[in-house]
Amino acid sequence: MLKPVTKHTRAPQSGRRILCPHCDRIGIVYHFAWSAVTCQHCKTMVEKEDWLAYPSNIEKRKVSASKTKIAQSMTYNLYEKVKPNDLRIEGNWLFHYNKEYKTVDCYAFELDFGSPIECWSEIPLEKSAFRLGQTNPDTLDALNYEYCAYLERIGQELMADEFRHC
């Protein structure tokens, strides 16, 4: 998945995530017109060829599975019928409109459907894309902040960095 940075590595307009070989933390760059750069986390000067680059499609958050496949997987894991129309994907989040409780369940987007899934939080229908066409930006910011703080609290700084920069 990760590849060493070379003279041919490019950054999309949204930036490219790179991994520091010294501290295993993620930084983001918008161009590669440099020969070395200081890691913002461990403050070590690292040569360009020593960094590892993530594929650009991760930054763009392309969905490899259709909503139909995601709905089928969720139906299997949640033991309740999930319809594709009851799902929305925004930023780092998968939202599921739970009609029974009239709330919207929020899941961190990179879900592993091979194991049971767990709702991170829920938001009122009125603040969601199901009612507004787009989830309230303050609500998305709060979800991102809370989830990253949780990951850091349990010692998953690398996962928090990945989540923040996706």
Wavefront OBJ file of the C-alpha trace (Angstrom):
o trace
v 0.000 0.000 0.000
v 2.733 2.500 0.935
v 5.432 3.231 -1.612
v 8.740 5.060 -1.201
v 8.749 8.647 -2.462
v 10.663 8.940 -5.752
v 11.344 11.692 -8.243
v 8.146 10.600 -10.012
v 5.881 10.917 -6.954
v 3.280 13.659 -7.355
v 0.712 15.210 -5.035
v -2.893 15.802 -6.063
v -4.477 19.173 -5.391
v -5.878 17.807 -2.122
v -2.351 16.853 -0.977
v -0.612 13.537 -0.444
v -0.145 11.852 2.904
v 3.405 10.751 3.707
v 4.670 8.596 6.576
v 7.768 9.533 8.583
v 10.232 6.617 8.760
v 11.405 7.712 12.221
v 8.196 8.195 14.201
v 5.598 6.483 11.971
v 3.370 9.549 12.020
v 1.612 11.062 9.018
v 2.254 14.418 7.422
v 0.656 15.919 4.356
v 2.416 17.678 1.485
v 1.078 19.523 -1.523
v 4.161 19.224 -3.736
v 7.443 17.348 -3.848
v 9.746 20.205 -4.868
v 12.100 19.519 -1.967
v 15.024 17.198 -1.242
v 14.405 16.851 2.504
v 11.791 18.060 4.946
v 11.437 18.171 8.741
v 8.791 15.901 10.239
v 6.242 18.030 12.059
v 5.917 15.413 14.813
v 9.449 14.211 15.704
v 11.286 17.266 14.254
v 13.763 15.014 12.373
v 15.061 16.137 8.990
v 14.211 13.336 6.562
v 15.469 12.900 3.008
v 12.757 12.737 0.312
v 13.533 9.126 -0.667
v 13.115 7.951 2.961
v 9.469 9.023 3.229
v 6.662 6.609 2.352
v 3.693 7.890 0.337
v 0.069 6.793 0.574
v -1.867 6.256 -2.675
v -3.735 9.375 -3.776
v -7.132 7.681 -3.966
v -7.176 7.488 -0.165
v -7.194 11.292 0.112
v -10.102 11.544 -2.302
v -12.123 9.067 -0.247
v -13.301 7.083 -3.250
v -15.819 4.478 -2.233
v -14.788 1.104 -3.627
v -18.022 -0.631 -2.609
v -21.443 0.494 -3.722
v -24.055 1.566 -1.200
v -25.900 -1.647 -2.033
v -22.932 -3.778 -0.927
v -22.423 -1.665 2.188
v -26.147 -1.994 3.020
v -25.940 -5.784 2.584
v -22.922 -6.007 4.886
v -24.566 -3.798 7.485
v -27.762 -5.858 7.332
v -25.718 -8.971 8.052
v -23.752 -7.368 10.929
v -26.581 -5.386 12.539
v -29.258 -8.080 12.197
v -31.682 -5.530 10.787
v -32.615 -4.556 7.246
v -30.504 -1.646 5.977
v -31.510 -0.060 2.670
v -29.032 1.766 0.406
v -31.266 4.876 0.520
v -30.774 4.975 4.303
v -26.999 5.484 3.904
v -24.930 8.615 3.255
v -21.165 9.009 3.100
v -19.663 12.376 3.974
v -16.030 13.040 4.745
v -14.810 10.369 7.157
v -18.278 9.186 8.111
v -20.912 6.689 7.084
v -24.367 7.788 8.216
v -27.291 5.400 8.636
v -30.809 6.758 9.084
v -32.427 4.615 11.751
v -36.115 5.133 10.992
v -37.271 3.239 14.063
v -35.614 5.748 16.447
v -35.626 8.727 14.045
v -31.909 9.286 14.607
v -28.855 9.033 12.375
v -26.153 6.571 13.440
v -22.559 7.639 12.680
v -19.809 5.142 11.822
v -16.145 5.927 11.212
v -15.872 5.388 7.444
v -13.111 2.778 7.254
v -15.276 -0.056 8.476
v -14.231 -3.681 8.584
v -17.451 -5.494 7.742
v -15.781 -8.838 8.460
v -16.233 -8.159 12.164
v -19.139 -6.663 14.110
v -19.500 -2.931 13.574
v -20.236 -0.389 16.245
v -21.929 2.964 16.007
v -19.610 5.730 17.195
v -22.291 8.322 17.836
v -25.715 9.427 16.747
v -26.978 12.784 15.596
v -30.475 14.210 15.327
v -32.168 13.812 11.958
v -32.501 17.621 11.724
v -28.684 18.073 11.592
v -28.077 15.348 9.022
v -27.878 15.046 5.245
v -31.140 13.121 5.312
v -32.960 16.343 6.221
v -30.598 19.133 5.084
v -29.059 17.578 1.945
v -25.668 17.885 3.673
v -24.732 17.226 7.289
v -24.244 20.343 9.395
v -20.489 21.231 9.112
v -20.227 21.927 12.863
v -21.620 18.458 13.525
v -19.000 16.887 11.223
v -16.212 18.882 12.907
v -17.405 17.750 16.350
v -17.537 14.088 15.245
v -14.009 14.304 13.794
v -12.613 16.002 16.903
v -14.236 13.542 19.340
v -13.188 10.472 17.360
v -9.563 11.607 16.923
v -9.340 12.522 20.635
v -10.629 9.038 21.475
v -8.057 7.363 19.202
v -5.232 9.380 20.782
v -6.514 8.590 24.293
v -6.294 4.842 23.600
v -2.778 5.144 22.136
v -3.717 5.050 18.442
v -2.022 8.286 17.325
v -1.250 6.838 13.881
v -4.897 5.966 13.288
v -5.916 9.443 14.482
v -3.477 11.030 12.021
v -4.793 8.870 9.175
v -8.383 9.723 10.044
v -7.592 13.448 10.303
v -5.839 13.599 6.925
v -8.295 11.553 4.877
l 1 2 3 4 5 6 7 8 9 10 11 12 13 14 15 16 17 18 19 20 21 22 23 24 25 26 27 28 29 30 31 32 33 34 35 36 37 38 39 40 41 42 43 44 45 46 47 48 49 50 51 52 53 54 55 56 57 58 59 60 61 62 63 64 65 66 67 68 69 70 71 72 73 74 75 76 77 78 79 80 81 82 83 84 85 86 87 88 89 90 91 92 93 94 95 96 97 98 99 100 101 102 103 104 105 106 107 108 109 110 111 112 113 114 115 116 117 118 119 120 121 122 123 124 125 126 127 128 129 130 131 132 133 134 135 136 137 138 139 140 141 142 143 144 145 146 147 148 149 150 151 152 153 154 155 156 157 158 159 160 161 162 163 164 165 166
